[in-house]
Amino acid sequence: MLNSLHYYVYTTLNYVNFDKIPRAMRKKILIIEDDKTLSTVIQKNLSKMGYETYAAFDEEGGYNRSTQDKFALIICDIALPDKDKLNPKSGFKIVDKIREFDMEIPIIMITDKYNKR
């Protein structure tokens, strides 16, 4: 998964119009992932690539963090639980909220859930 994520981060950031992002923000990535172990692994790997990483572990924290700062990229878990733990796919909900104030920030959706056949 991490090799694929590295590829998507690299590819996505190649298409970002950095003219609209202040130089200090160009290396900042927000990771919204409720699995703290997975979030830490992603953060460490992206840090090795030279990025500043910031983490949020739920819908509310992710939204708040995304509005407090400017990021070059957001990585968001699809299966993020909402604050009431009722909606296991609130990753889509948070993206809709983020898009209300920032239509241009690239967002990569990830999940560690899959169906085995």
C-alpha positions as CSV (number, residue, x, y, z in Angstrom):
1,M,0.0,0.0,0.0
2,L,2.8,2.5,0.9
3,N,4.5,2.1,-2.5
4,S,1.2,2.9,-4.2
5,L,0.6,5.8,-1.8
6,H,4.1,7.3,-2.6
7,Y,3.2,7.1,-6.3
8,Y,-0.1,8.8,-5.9
9,V,1.3,11.5,-3.7
10,Y,4.2,12.2,-6.1
11,T,1.9,12.1,-9.2
12,T,-0.8,14.3,-7.6
13,L,1.7,16.9,-6.4
14,N,3.1,17.1,-9.9
15,Y,-0.3,18.5,-11.0
16,V,-0.7,21.0,-8.2
17,N,-0.6,24.7,-9.2
18,F,2.0,25.8,-6.7
19,D,1.6,29.4,-7.7
20,K,-1.5,29.5,-5.6
21,I,0.2,27.9,-2.5
22,P,2.7,30.0,-0.4
23,R,6.1,28.5,-0.5
24,A,6.0,27.5,3.2
25,M,2.9,25.4,2.6
26,R,4.1,23.5,-0.4
27,K,5.4,20.5,1.6
28,K,2.5,20.3,4.1
29,I,0.2,17.2,3.9
30,L,-2.8,16.6,6.2
31,I,-3.5,12.9,6.9
32,I,-7.1,12.2,8.2
33,E,-7.0,8.5,9.3
34,D,-8.6,7.0,12.4
35,D,-6.1,4.1,12.6
36,K,-3.3,5.7,14.5
37,T,-0.8,3.0,13.6
38,L,-1.5,3.4,9.9
39,S,-1.4,7.2,10.2
40,T,2.0,7.1,11.9
41,V,3.4,4.8,9.2
42,I,2.1,7.1,6.5
43,Q,3.5,10.2,8.3
44,K,6.9,8.6,8.8
45,N,7.2,7.6,5.1
46,L,6.1,11.0,3.8
47,S,8.5,12.7,6.3
48,K,11.3,10.7,4.8
49,M,10.2,12.1,1.4
50,G,10.6,15.6,2.8
51,Y,7.0,16.5,3.6
52,E,5.7,18.0,6.8
53,T,2.8,15.9,7.9
54,Y,-0.1,16.7,10.2
55,A,-2.6,14.2,11.5
56,A,-6.3,14.1,12.4
57,F,-8.0,11.0,13.6
58,D,-11.7,11.8,13.1
59,E,-14.1,13.7,11.0
60,E,-14.3,16.8,13.2
61,G,-10.6,17.0,13.8
62,G,-9.9,16.6,10.1
63,Y,-12.3,19.3,9.2
64,N,-11.0,21.7,11.9
65,R,-7.4,21.1,10.9
66,S,-8.1,21.6,7.2
67,T,-9.6,25.0,7.9
68,Q,-6.8,26.2,10.2
69,D,-4.0,25.9,7.7
70,K,-3.2,25.6,4.0
71,F,-2.0,22.2,2.8
72,A,-0.6,21.1,-0.5
73,L,-2.5,17.8,-0.2
74,I,-4.9,16.0,2.0
75,I,-5.0,12.2,2.4
76,C,-8.3,11.0,3.8
77,D,-9.6,7.6,4.9
78,I,-12.8,6.6,3.2
79,A,-13.9,4.5,6.1
80,L,-13.5,7.3,8.7
81,P,-16.1,7.0,11.4
82,D,-18.2,10.1,12.2
83,K,-18.3,11.6,15.7
84,D,-21.2,9.4,16.7
85,K,-19.5,6.3,15.2
86,L,-22.6,5.6,13.2
87,N,-21.4,6.4,9.6
88,P,-18.4,4.3,8.8
89,K,-17.8,6.2,5.5
90,S,-17.7,9.8,6.7
91,G,-14.5,10.3,4.7
92,F,-16.7,11.3,1.8
93,K,-18.7,13.6,4.1
94,I,-15.6,15.5,5.3
95,V,-14.4,15.9,1.7
96,D,-17.7,17.5,0.8
97,K,-17.3,19.9,3.8
98,I,-13.7,20.7,2.7
99,R,-14.8,21.3,-0.9
100,E,-17.3,24.0,0.4
101,F,-14.3,26.3,1.2
102,D,-11.5,24.9,-1.0
103,M,-12.3,23.4,-4.4
104,E,-8.6,23.2,-5.5
105,I,-6.8,21.3,-2.8
106,P,-6.0,17.7,-4.1
107,I,-7.4,15.0,-1.9
108,I,-6.3,11.3,-2.1
109,M,-8.9,8.9,-0.6
110,I,-7.5,5.7,0.9
111,T,-8.8,2.7,2.7
112,D,-7.4,-0.4,4.4
113,K,-10.7,-2.2,4.0
114,Y,-11.1,-4.6,1.0
115,N,-13.1,-7.6,0.1
116,K,-11.3,-10.9,-0.1
117,R,-12.6,-13.3,-2.7
